Amino acid sequence: MKIIVHPLSEQSFNNDAYPFCLFVTQRCYQLDSSKKIRVRLIASLIIGILVLVCLVVWTGVSRLVMAISGASPVWVIVATSIIVPTYFLRALRWKVLLIPIKDKIRFGNAYWCIALGFMINTFIPIRLGEFARAYVLGEREKLGFASCFSSIVIERTLDLIGLLTLGLSALFILPTDLSSPSWVLDGFKAVGALICLILVIIGLGIKKEEFILKILHNTMSSTPLLNKYNDKILTFLKSFISGLKGLSYSPKLFLTSIFLTSILWLAQCLAIYLTFKAFDQKVSITVIILGSVTIQLTHILPAAPGYLGSYEAFWTLIFSALKVAQTDLLLAMGVVSHLASTTATLVLGSIGTAWLGLSLQRILRLKKED
């Protein structure tokens, strides 16, 4: 089995690192060839639909429709448009993280690769979009897949750090007449532990690069089955570690990345605040931040394609626990927010696919070879 990705250049198949990353990718993401993956996606979609149907029936179709019809289209559009500057911030941060590898990267390439990746992630919730955007940017900027992908690992780690910081800050200044559910703090603790683990692994990879490469080389050299892949694997791993160095390249770049991450997630919180405004609901900004952060962290969990059902369920559950509004109104806001953000993601992703000169079908297509 072999994954066929839209070839931006024939050189990609001659790159030492690429065959190895292709091998890893095909083993992890055999979408069309793996019955288990197909069954899981279909099952998760059915569960998502059932969850959404149950929420709608429990709330009442007429009440839900009435609540949605009362929303201000202007504020919904304004809230949805926040996705454009958030991609802008993500693209700037990605450029900063890649400075240790290449000083000047075209902003348009970074921006539209991010749009492409998020579109794929939305409809195929196993993070295939991260592989796709790493590969496409690596080809267009001559960076290589491994370096781009490892920079995305740093990017996601910064996202977790930013979300956890905002969430804890909101938790400690929550209005005295409100109390957060215990599971929120437990979730923050779990995310904190995950961040620490990732940072330790990244730190070891950067500080002990030569030692790790030497151990791996000796191990593979003494193993006949792995010896023929020795150079390819080491080249891939070295390129991967070089992408991790964006976090420790210089204090200035690190602080710039943290600043961009903070502004990015505050903008995401603003989008949810504007959604509440569209429904004429006055809610403390602290509550908005805490709810927004918790919702974003639920995206780590397995979900149906498009986060169908899970998005609305978590939105309603989280803001109900924070005693923001009635359930029917919260579900209506969740449905509108989800529909608007998904539409914006699809539109920007489609524009990005065209701008990059790609075919989404060819990016995702798998081809069987004897």
N, C-alpha and C positions, 0 to 999 in steps of 0.2 A: 504494500500500500504506500502511496506517496501523495503528499499534499502538493497541489499545484497552485502557486500564488502568482498573480499577475506579474509578469517579468518586466521590471522597469529597465533593466539592462541585463545583457547576457553575462556580464562580469560577475553577477551575484552567484552564479552556479560554479564559478571557478574560485571563489573566495574560500580560503582554508577553513574559516570559522562557520561559513554558511551551511555546508553539508551537515555539520554536527547539530546546529540549531534547528535545521530542517528535520533531522532525525528525532530530536527531542519533541519538537512540535507535533510531528505526525503521531508519535506515541501518545501524547497527551490530548490531542484534539482531532481524532478521527471522526468528524461529525457525521458524514454520510455513510461511512463504512462501519460504524459501531452501532449495533442494535441497542446496546445498553444505554448509550448516550441518547439515541433517538427516543427510546422508551422513557428515559428520565425527563427529557424535555417535554414530551407529550403529557406525561403524568403530572409534571409540575404545572403545565398550562391548564390542564383540567382542574387541578386543585385550586389554582388561582382564580379561575372562572367561578368555581363553586363558592369560594370564600367571598368573592364580590357579590354573587347572587344572594348569598345568605345575608350579607350586610344590607343590601338593598331591600330585601324582603322584610328583614327585621326592622329597618328604619321606616319603610313604607314608600312605595314608588311615588305616590302623589306628593308626600311631604318632601321627598328628595328633589323632585322636579320643581316644586315651588321654591325651595331654598336655592337651587341653582339659578332659576330664572330671576331671582332677586339680586344676583351678583352684578357688579358694575363692569361692563366689557372693557372700559378704558383702563381701569386698574388691573384687570386680568392681563391685558396686553402689556402694560408697563411691567408687571411682575414677570411675565414670560420673557420679555426683552432683556432681563438681567443676564440671561444665559450668554449673550454676546460679549459683554465685558468680562464675564468669568472665564470664558475661553481665551480672551485676550490676556488675562492675568496668568492663566495656565501656560500659555505659549511663552510669555516673558520668563516665567519661572523655569520652563524647560530649557530655554536658551541659556539661562544662567547656570543650570546644572550641567549643561554640556560644554561649558567654557573650557574645562580641563582637557577636553578632547578636541574641540574645534571652536575657535574664538568667535567666528562669524557664521551664524546660521540664518538663513532667510526666514523672516518672521512668518511670511505666508505659508511656507512649508510646515512650520511647527503648528500654526493655528489650524490649518485644514486637516492635518494628520490627527490632531486632537479631536476635531469634529467627527472625522471618520471613525476613530476608535470608540468614542462615546456612543455613536449610533450602533456600531456592532455590539458593544457591551449591553446596550439596552435591549436588543432583540435576541441576543444569544448570551444569556447571563452566566457564562463560564470564563469571562475575561479574555475571550479571544481577541477583542478589540485592542488590548495592550500589545499582543504579538503583532497585530496588523499594523498599528501605527509605528511601532518600533522598526519593523521591517521597511515600511514605506519611507520613513524619514531617513533611515540608515542608507537606503539606496539613493535617495535624491541628494543627500548631503555627503555621500561617500564616507559614512561613519562606521558602517557595519551594524549588524543586528544586535550583537551582544552588548555593545556599549550603550546603544539607545535603550535597550530593554532594562539594563541595570539602572539607568537614570530614571526610568519609570518606577522601579522599586523604591528609589530614594524619594521620588515624587509622592508616591502613595504613603510612604512613612511620614513625610512632612504633613500630608493631609490628616493622618491619624493624630499626630502631635498637635496640629492646629485645632482639630475638633475637640480633642480631650482638654486642651487648655481653655477653650471657649466654654465648653460644657461645665468644667469645674468652677470657672469664674462665675458663671451664671448660677450654679448651684449654691455657692456661698453667699450670693447677694440676692437670693430669691426672696420675694416679699414675705414678711412674717406670717401673713394670713394664708400662705400656701406651703405645702410640704410635698417634696418629690417622692415618688414611689421608691421603695428600697431597691428594686431591681435596676433602677437607673444608675445608682451609685455602684451596684455590683457590676453592671455593664461597663462603667468607666474603669473600674479596677481591672477587669479582664482586658480591656483595650490597652491600659497602661502596661500590663504585664507583656502583652504582645509587642508593644513598642520597644520595651526594654530588650526583649529577645531579639528583635530585628536589628536594633542598634548594636548589640553585642556581636551578632553575626557579621554585620557590615564592618564594624571596627576590627574584628579579627581578620576579615578578608583584606582590608586595606593595610593594616600594620604588619601582618604576617604573610604578605603576598608571596614572597620568594620561598618561604618555608612551605606554604601550602602547595605551591607549584612543584617544588622539589619532591615532596612526599607523594603527590599524585603521579608525577613522572616515574618515580621508582616503582610505585605500585603497578602502574600500567605496563611498564617495561617487563616486569616479571610475570605478567599475565598474558598468555598467548592471544586470547580472544580480544583483549583490549589494546594490545601493543600496536596493531595497525592503525588504530584511531588516536594514538598518542599525540601526535603533532596537532591534529585538528581539535582535540578536546582541550589541550593546553592553550592553543591560540584563542579558542572561544572563551575559556575561563579568564585568561589574561585580559582580553578585551572587556569581559563582563566586569572585572574588578576595576578597570580603569574608569568605567562609567559610574562606579560607586564613589569615586573620589570627588565628585561634585559637592559632596556634603562636607568635606574637610579640606578642600583646595585652598581656601583662604577665609579668614573671619568675615571679610567684607561680603563675599559671595554667600556665605552661610546666613548672615543677617539679612541680606537682600532676599534670599529664598524664604526665610521665616516671615519677613514683612509681607511679601507677595501672598504667601499662604494665608496670613491673618486677614488681609484685605479680601482675598478670594472668598473665604468662608463667611465673613461679615456680609459680603454681597449676597451670598446664598441665603443668609438669614433675612436680609432685606427683601428678597423675593417672597419669602413666606409671610413676612410682615405685610407686604403689599397685597398678598392674597387675602389676608384677614381684613385689610382695609376695603378690598373689593366687596366683601360681605358686610361692611359697615360694623366690624367688630373691633372694639378698642381693647387691646391686650398689652400688658407690660412687655417692654422690649426684652427684659430678662427672661420672661417665660417663653417668648418667641425664640430666643437664642437656645435655651435649654431644650425646647421641643425640636427645633431644627437640627441641632447637633445629634440628638438621640435618633431622629429619623434617618439622618445620613449614616449613622453607625449601623443601623439595621440592614443597610445595603451589603454589609459583609456577609450576611446570612444567605443561604440558598434561596432562590426565588424563581418564579415563573418568568418566561420571556416577557420583557417589558415591565417586569415587577407587577404584573397584573394581579390584583387582589391583595397582595402583601403590602403594597404602598398605601392603599386606602385603609387596610386593617391597622397597620402600625400608626398611620396618621391619626385615626380615630382613637385608638387605644392610648397613645401617648398624650394627646391634648385633652382627652377625657380625664386621664389621671391627673393632669395639671389643672383641671376644673376650668377650662377656658370657655366652653360653650356647650349647647345641647348636642346630643349625638347626631341628630339628623343634619344639623348645620355643619358639624365637623366633617361628616361623611361627604356632604356636598362640596365643601372646600377641598377635601382630599381628592375627590373625583376631578374637579376643575383644575387643581394644581397639577395632578398627574397627567391629565389629557393635554394641558397647555405645554408642560415641560417635555413630554414625549413628542408632541408635534414639532416643537422648536428643535429638539435634538435630531429628529428625522430630516427636517428641512436643511439645517446646517450641515448635517452629515452628507446629505445628497449633494449639496453645493460643493462640499469638500471633495467628494468622490469625483465630481466632474472637473473641479479646478485642478486636481492632481492628475487628471487624465487616466483614471482607473475605471475598471468595471467591477462593481461589487460582487457580481456573480462569479467572476474569475478569481477574485480574492478568496472567496469561500469554497470554491469548487474543489472537490477531491476527485482524483482520477486513479483508477485501478491499473496497475501495471504488473505484468507477469514477472 
